[in-house]
Amino acid sequence: MIRTALACLAIALGGYASAAWVTHGFQVWTAEGARRLEVALDPVAAPPVRVESPSLAAGPLPQLLAGGGTVTIVDFFYTRCETVCLSLGSTFQQFQAALRADPFASGVKLLSVSFDPRDSTADLRAYAARMQADPAYWRFARGADAQQTAKLLSAFQVTVVPAGHGDFEHNAALLVVDQRGRLVRVFDIAEQRLALDYARHLASGGRT
């Protein structure tokens, strides 16, 4: 009886310790939650990958993000997506409208990055036109090649899984990059107001 009780206690303590380690002291219970906590605690520098854009000269991503000293809200998408990307696009349309209406929000920009190798800069230009994106607020980009895109997805821990028929399953998140080109926060798509308010806070000189 005593041996059984001690064995159960040992198993329980082992399970508790394992759960505490996996969940960062029970602060998170999912891989996505862990990702967000890690980014908040230790910002991630944008990798020096080369990107192409229909509205900007090709160049390294850190230069695009840190140029002009602006805070950037980033999302990852592909132009053929008919599910979550539509929600991301709608969110960015709302962000663009809010930034246009706020004379003090000039320090915040939007960037949508395609991870689909089929998306050319011409495809991005056509998509931007459909979304009525104003390049003064909302820009689009793609990795210069598959290797550059893979490095970017890995650095920002963006999961992209082929789902068949040319579709993908992927993270639907809003990534806030500070004036130094560092990923400092990751917000769920449902937290769009928090994401925009936080980006404005950083742009106005607030701390991460």
Beta strands, then each sheet from edge to edge (+ up, - down):
strand 1: 44-45
strand 2: 50-52
strand 3: 59-60
strand 4: 71-77
strand 5: 108-114
strand 6: 138-143
strand 7: 160-164
strand 8: 167-170
strand 9: 173-177
strand 10: 182-188
sheet 1: 1+ 10- 9+ 4- 5- 6- 2+ 3-
sheet 2: 7+ 8-
end
